[in-house]
Amino acid sequence: MHIDMDAFFASVEQRDRPECRCQPVVVGALPGNRGVVSTCSYEARAYGIRSAMPIAEAYRRCPDAIFLQPNMQHYTEASQLVMATLETFSPVVEQVSVDEAYLDITGVTRLFGSAEEIARKVKAAIWRETELACSVGVGSNRLIAKLASEHDKPDGLTVVPPDQVESFLDPMSVSNLRGVGPKTLKTIQRLGIRNVQQLRGYALEALQHYFGEKMAESLFRQARGLASDHVGVRRRRTSISKETTFRQDIVDLQRLRSTCRRLAADVGRSLRGEGLKGQVVSIKIRLSGFETHTRQRRLEAADDRDSTLFKVAWDLFQVSGYMGKPIRLIGLGVSDWGDNSGTNMDLFSEEPASDREQRLYSMMDEASVRFGKGVISLGIPEKKTE
């Protein structure tokens, strides 16, 4: 079973703000600022507004919409209620995002009835606990359950029995399949393929000729409704990153350096909060016109300290070749987790970080939780950049 909350962020806002109910609501950046739509209510979608759309375009389509900045604390609280509710129906719940989860309902039909009955009870329980609507799909594996939950949104319920998988897929646009992006879709359309039934008519060898081995295998299996049926604990995230989009392109190196310091603090705090240390530090640089570049460096030892992340990221920026050019966005990320049980190593010393430094970061993190992010930060000397 796949559960997908409908227009989650916007629905929480409509639930909590009477003035937003039955109104077009757009959650994301505010008009006049750079940024995109995070999500929007179905009333806003009637104007053609969609997630990831530039906020300026969303405003052009519906200037009377209610534009709100995200309130992640409220969304997280609602998400926790949803997940706790799902755990009353199955011992195996895999949360895949703040508003989506898979359930393995094998064996619980004796307690709750048929698959459709379970789905109805899940929807009713989530509404009772959160006053939020969701769409539910039930199928023989993850792919079919996910496609079923998308089939009749919002507030939908679709059950696809095993013997009806191909008839369910047949009329579906190939663009609904996982991993089919614009480039792949263009090739598919050039072959005259419009729906999954037509795709199923191509042999694996023919698909490999056009799409390569990996993508061909994926398309071949999906067209036949074949996918993993495993539901388990959520896989540990593979990276942690933060980024900032500037209202206007900037070349001010001091401002860029300060932004990089703040991003390093945010990423470092997230790493320590999850007990992770990374061995690869990367930066993301976006110029005007959305031209985007990345640079990365591997550390000698995994680290989670703001000072290390900042030093490496700023050095990467200085040697990137983009200093002095107008910057639209800058981001900092850490990946490739290392042993988080050992001591941190300074970039310029073989000596381990002191207990005092570790206590300092713990105190900073605690202060951020109690009094707000950025209330206290590590003092890294400002340097003049040539």
C-alpha positions as CSV (number, residue, x, y, z in Angstrom):
1,M,0.0,0.0,0.0
2,H,1.3,3.5,-0.9
3,I,-0.1,6.5,1.0
4,D,0.4,10.0,-0.5
5,M,-0.8,13.1,1.3
6,D,-2.6,15.4,-1.0
7,A,-1.0,18.8,-1.6
8,F,0.5,18.3,1.9
9,F,2.0,21.7,2.8
10,A,-0.8,23.6,1.3
11,S,-3.4,21.3,3.0
12,V,-1.8,21.9,6.4
13,E,-2.0,25.7,5.8
14,Q,-5.7,25.4,4.7
15,R,-6.5,23.4,7.8
16,D,-4.8,25.8,10.2
17,R,-5.7,29.1,8.5
18,P,-9.5,29.6,7.9
19,E,-8.8,32.4,5.4
20,C,-7.0,29.8,3.2
21,R,-9.7,27.3,3.0
22,C,-11.1,26.7,-0.6
23,Q,-8.6,29.3,-1.8
24,P,-5.6,29.0,-4.2
25,V,-2.7,28.6,-1.8
26,V,1.0,28.6,-3.0
27,V,3.7,27.5,-0.5
28,G,7.2,28.5,-1.4
29,A,9.0,31.7,-2.1
30,L,7.1,35.0,-1.8
31,P,6.3,37.1,-4.9
32,G,9.1,39.5,-5.6
33,N,11.7,37.0,-4.5
34,R,13.6,34.4,-6.3
35,G,12.6,30.8,-5.7
36,V,10.0,28.3,-6.7
37,V,6.7,26.7,-5.7
38,S,7.2,24.0,-3.1
39,T,3.6,22.9,-3.4
40,C,0.2,24.4,-4.0
41,S,-3.5,23.7,-3.3
42,Y,-5.7,22.1,-5.9
43,E,-7.5,25.4,-6.2
44,A,-4.1,26.9,-7.3
45,R,-3.5,24.0,-9.7
46,A,-6.6,24.9,-11.6
47,Y,-4.6,28.0,-12.8
48,G,-1.8,25.8,-14.0
49,I,0.5,26.3,-11.0
50,R,2.7,23.4,-10.3
51,S,5.5,22.4,-7.9
52,A,9.0,23.7,-8.9
53,M,7.5,26.4,-11.0
54,P,9.3,29.8,-10.6
55,I,7.4,31.9,-8.2
56,A,7.2,34.8,-10.6
57,E,5.3,32.6,-13.1
58,A,2.9,31.3,-10.4
59,Y,2.2,35.0,-9.5
60,R,1.6,35.8,-13.1
61,R,-0.9,33.0,-13.4
62,C,-2.8,33.8,-10.2
63,P,-1.9,37.1,-8.5
64,D,-4.8,36.7,-6.1
65,A,-3.5,33.5,-4.7
66,I,-2.4,33.3,-1.1
67,F,1.4,33.0,-1.1
68,L,3.0,31.6,2.1
69,Q,6.5,30.7,3.1
70,P,6.9,27.0,4.3
71,N,6.4,26.3,8.0
72,M,8.4,23.0,8.3
73,Q,7.8,22.6,12.0
74,H,4.0,22.4,11.4
75,Y,4.4,20.1,8.4
76,T,6.8,17.8,10.4
77,E,4.3,17.6,13.3
78,A,1.5,16.6,10.9
79,S,3.8,14.1,9.2
80,Q,4.6,12.5,12.5
81,L,0.9,12.1,13.3
82,V,0.3,10.5,9.9
83,M,3.1,8.0,10.3
84,A,2.0,7.1,13.8
85,T,-1.4,6.4,12.5
86,L,-0.1,4.2,9.8
87,E,1.8,2.1,12.4
88,T,-1.5,1.1,13.9
89,F,-2.3,-0.8,10.7
90,S,0.9,-2.5,9.9
91,P,4.2,-3.3,11.8
92,V,6.1,-2.5,8.5
93,V,5.9,1.1,7.5
94,E,8.5,2.7,5.3
95,Q,8.4,6.5,5.3
96,V,9.9,7.7,2.0
97,S,9.3,11.5,2.4
98,V,7.5,13.9,4.7
99,D,4.2,13.1,3.0
100,E,4.6,9.6,1.6
101,A,4.9,6.0,3.0
102,Y,4.7,2.4,2.0
103,L,2.9,-0.2,4.1
104,D,3.2,-4.0,3.9
105,I,-0.3,-5.2,4.6
106,T,0.5,-8.8,4.0
107,G,-1.1,-10.8,6.8
108,V,-3.2,-8.0,8.4
109,T,-6.3,-8.7,6.4
110,R,-7.5,-11.0,9.2
111,L,-7.5,-8.0,11.5
112,F,-8.8,-5.2,9.2
113,G,-10.5,-6.9,6.2
114,S,-9.8,-6.8,2.5
115,A,-7.2,-4.6,0.9
116,E,-9.9,-2.1,-0.1
117,E,-11.3,-2.1,3.5
118,I,-7.9,-1.5,4.9
119,A,-7.3,1.4,2.5
120,R,-10.7,3.0,3.5
121,K,-9.9,2.6,7.2
122,V,-6.4,4.1,6.7
123,K,-7.9,7.2,5.0
124,A,-10.5,7.6,7.7
125,A,-8.0,7.3,10.5
126,I,-5.6,9.8,8.9
127,W,-8.5,12.3,8.5
128,R,-9.7,11.7,12.1
129,E,-6.2,12.3,13.5
130,T,-5.1,15.1,11.2
131,E,-8.0,16.5,9.3
132,L,-5.9,16.0,6.1
133,A,-6.9,14.0,3.0
134,C,-4.7,11.4,1.3
135,S,-4.7,9.2,-1.7
136,V,-4.1,5.5,-1.3
137,G,-3.0,2.9,-3.8
138,V,-2.8,-0.9,-3.3
139,G,-0.9,-3.3,-5.5
140,S,1.3,-6.3,-5.7
141,N,4.6,-4.2,-5.5
142,R,5.9,-0.8,-4.9
143,L,5.5,0.4,-8.5
144,I,1.9,-0.6,-8.8
145,A,1.0,0.8,-5.4
146,K,2.6,4.1,-6.2
147,L,1.0,4.4,-9.6
148,A,-2.3,3.5,-8.0
149,S,-2.1,6.2,-5.4
150,E,-1.4,8.7,-8.2
151,H,-4.3,7.4,-10.4
152,D,-7.2,9.2,-8.7
153,K,-5.9,12.2,-6.8
154,P,-7.0,14.0,-4.7
155,D,-8.6,11.9,-2.0
156,G,-8.4,8.8,-4.2
157,L,-8.4,5.1,-3.5
158,T,-7.3,2.6,-6.1
159,V,-6.8,-1.1,-5.7
160,V,-5.1,-3.1,-8.5
161,P,-5.4,-6.9,-8.1
162,P,-2.5,-9.0,-9.5
163,D,-4.5,-10.2,-12.4
164,Q,-5.4,-6.7,-13.5
165,V,-1.9,-5.1,-13.5
166,E,-1.5,-5.0,-17.3
167,S,-5.0,-3.8,-18.0
168,F,-4.3,-1.0,-15.4
169,L,-1.1,-0.1,-17.1
170,D,-2.2,-0.4,-20.7
171,P,-3.7,3.1,-21.3
172,M,-1.3,4.9,-19.0
173,S,1.1,7.4,-20.5
174,V,4.7,6.3,-20.5
175,S,5.6,9.6,-18.8
176,N,4.0,8.1,-15.6
177,L,6.7,5.5,-15.3
178,R,9.6,5.9,-12.9
179,G,12.8,7.5,-14.3
180,V,11.2,8.7,-17.5
181,G,12.5,12.3,-17.9
182,P,12.2,14.7,-20.8
183,K,15.1,13.3,-22.8
184,T,13.9,9.7,-22.5
185,L,10.3,10.7,-23.2
186,K,11.3,12.5,-26.4
187,T,13.0,9.3,-27.7
188,I,10.0,7.2,-26.7
189,Q,7.6,9.6,-28.5
190,R,9.9,9.5,-31.6
191,L,9.4,5.8,-31.7
192,G,5.6,6.3,-31.8
193,I,5.1,5.0,-28.3
194,R,2.3,6.8,-26.4
195,N,1.2,4.4,-23.7
196,V,2.5,1.5,-21.7
197,Q,0.7,-1.1,-23.8
198,Q,2.7,0.0,-26.9
199,L,5.9,0.0,-24.9
200,R,5.3,-3.6,-23.8
201,G,5.4,-4.6,-27.5
202,Y,9.1,-3.8,-27.7
203,A,11.6,-6.5,-27.0
204,L,14.3,-5.9,-24.5
205,E,17.0,-5.9,-27.2
206,A,15.2,-3.2,-29.1
207,L,14.9,-1.0,-26.1
208,Q,18.6,-1.5,-25.3
209,H,19.4,-0.2,-28.7
210,Y,17.6,3.1,-28.0
211,F,18.0,3.6,-24.3
212,G,21.0,1.6,-23.1
213,E,21.1,-1.4,-20.9
214,K,20.0,0.0,-17.6
215,M,17.1,2.2,-18.8
216,A,15.9,-0.5,-21.2
217,E,15.7,-3.0,-18.3
218,S,13.8,-0.5,-16.2
219,L,11.3,0.3,-19.0
220,F,10.9,-3.4,-19.9
221,R,10.1,-4.4,-16.3
222,Q,7.8,-1.5,-15.6
223,A,5.8,-2.1,-18.7
224,R,5.0,-5.5,-17.3
225,G,4.3,-4.3,-13.8
226,L,7.4,-5.9,-12.4
227,A,9.1,-4.2,-9.4
228,S,10.3,-4.8,-5.9
229,D,7.7,-5.7,-3.3
230,H,10.0,-5.1,-0.3
231,V,8.9,-2.6,2.3
232,G,11.4,-1.9,5.1
233,V,13.1,0.8,7.1
234,R,14.0,3.9,5.2
235,R,17.5,3.9,3.7
236,R,19.9,6.3,5.4
237,R,20.2,9.4,3.4
238,T,23.3,9.5,1.1
239,S,24.1,13.3,1.5
240,I,23.2,16.4,3.4
241,S,23.2,19.8,1.6
242,K,22.0,23.3,2.0
243,E,21.8,26.1,-0.6
244,T,20.9,29.8,-0.8
245,T,19.4,31.6,-3.8
246,F,20.1,35.3,-3.8
247,R,17.4,37.8,-4.7
248,Q,19.8,39.4,-7.1
249,D,23.0,38.0,-8.7
250,I,25.9,39.0,-6.5
251,V,29.7,39.3,-6.9
252,D,30.4,40.5,-3.4
253,L,33.0,38.1,-2.1
254,Q,32.5,39.0,1.6
255,R,28.8,38.3,1.3
256,L,29.5,35.0,-0.5
257,R,32.0,34.0,2.2
258,S,29.5,34.8,4.9
259,T,26.8,32.8,3.2
260,C,29.2,29.9,2.8
261,R,30.0,30.0,6.5
262,R,26.3,29.9,7.3
263,L,25.7,27.0,5.0
264,A,28.6,25.1,6.6
265,A,27.1,25.7,10.0
266,D,23.7,24.5,8.8
267,V,25.1,21.3,7.2
268,G,27.4,20.7,10.2
269,R,24.5,20.9,12.6
270,S,22.5,18.5,10.5
271,L,25.4,16.0,10.4
272,R,25.9,16.1,14.1
273,G,22.2,15.8,14.7
274,E,22.1,12.5,12.7
275,G,25.4,11.2,14.0
276,L,27.1,11.4,10.6
277,K,30.5,12.4,9.3
278,G,31.2,12.9,5.7
279,Q,34.4,12.3,3.6
280,V,33.4,14.4,0.5
281,V,32.6,18.1,0.6
282,S,31.0,19.7,-2.5
283,I,29.9,23.1,-3.5
284,K,27.2,24.1,-6.1
285,I,27.5,27.3,-8.0
286,R,24.7,28.6,-10.2
287,L,25.3,31.6,-12.5
288,S,22.7,33.7,-14.2
289,G,20.7,31.8,-16.7
290,F,20.7,28.7,-14.5
291,E,24.2,27.6,-15.6
292,T,25.1,25.3,-12.7
293,H,28.6,23.9,-11.8
294,T,29.8,21.7,-8.9
295,R,33.2,21.1,-7.3
296,Q,34.1,18.5,-4.7
297,R,37.0,17.4,-2.6
298,R,37.6,14.2,-0.5
299,L,38.9,14.7,3.0
300,E,41.6,12.5,4.5
301,A,39.2,11.6,7.3
302,A,35.4,11.9,7.7
303,D,34.4,15.1,9.5
304,D,31.3,17.0,10.8
305,R,32.8,20.3,11.9
306,D,31.6,23.7,10.6
307,S,35.2,24.9,10.4
308,T,36.4,22.0,8.2
309,L,33.3,22.2,5.9
310,F,33.7,26.0,5.5
311,K,37.5,25.9,4.8
312,V,37.2,23.2,2.2
313,A,34.1,24.7,0.5
314,W,35.5,28.2,0.4
315,D,38.8,26.9,-1.0
316,L,36.8,25.0,-3.7
317,F,35.0,28.3,-4.6
318,Q,38.2,30.2,-4.8
319,V,39.8,27.8,-7.3
320,S,36.5,27.2,-9.2
321,G,37.2,29.9,-11.8
322,Y,33.9,31.7,-11.0
323,M,35.1,34.3,-8.5
324,G,34.1,37.7,-9.8
325,K,31.2,36.4,-11.8
326,P,27.6,37.1,-10.9
327,I,26.4,34.3,-8.6
328,R,22.7,33.4,-8.4
329,L,22.9,30.4,-6.0
330,I,25.6,28.8,-3.8
331,G,25.2,25.5,-2.1
332,L,27.3,23.3,0.2
333,G,26.9,19.5,0.6
334,V,28.6,16.6,2.4
335,S,28.4,12.9,1.4
336,D,30.2,9.6,1.6
337,W,29.8,8.8,5.2
338,G,32.8,7.6,7.2
339,D,33.3,6.1,10.6
340,N,31.5,8.4,13.0
341,S,33.0,6.7,16.1
342,G,36.5,8.1,15.7
343,T,37.8,11.6,16.4
344,N,37.8,14.4,14.0
345,M,41.1,15.4,12.3
346,D,42.0,19.0,11.5
347,L,42.8,19.7,7.8
348,F,46.2,21.1,8.7
349,S,47.2,18.9,11.6
350,E,47.6,15.3,12.5
351,E,46.3,15.9,16.0
352,P,42.7,14.8,16.8
353,A,40.2,17.5,17.6
354,S,40.1,18.2,21.3
355,D,37.3,17.2,23.7
356,R,36.9,20.9,24.3
357,E,36.1,21.5,20.6
358,Q,33.6,18.7,20.6
359,R,31.9,20.1,23.7
360,L,31.8,23.5,22.0
361,Y,29.9,22.2,19.0
362,S,27.5,20.4,21.3
363,M,26.8,23.6,23.2
364,M,26.3,25.5,19.9
365,D,23.9,22.9,18.6
366,E,21.9,22.9,21.9
367,A,21.7,26.7,21.8
368,S,20.4,26.6,18.2
369,V,17.6,24.1,19.2
370,R,16.6,26.2,22.2
371,F,17.0,29.7,20.9
372,G,16.9,29.4,17.1
373,K,19.3,28.8,14.3
374,G,22.1,31.3,14.0
375,V,21.9,32.7,17.5
376,I,25.5,31.5,18.1
377,S,28.1,30.6,15.6
378,L,31.7,29.6,15.4
379,G,34.2,32.5,15.1
380,I,36.1,31.9,11.8
381,P,38.4,34.9,11.1
382,E,37.4,36.9,8.1
383,K,40.1,37.0,5.4
384,K,40.5,39.5,2.6
385,T,40.3,37.7,-0.7
386,E,42.7,38.8,-3.4
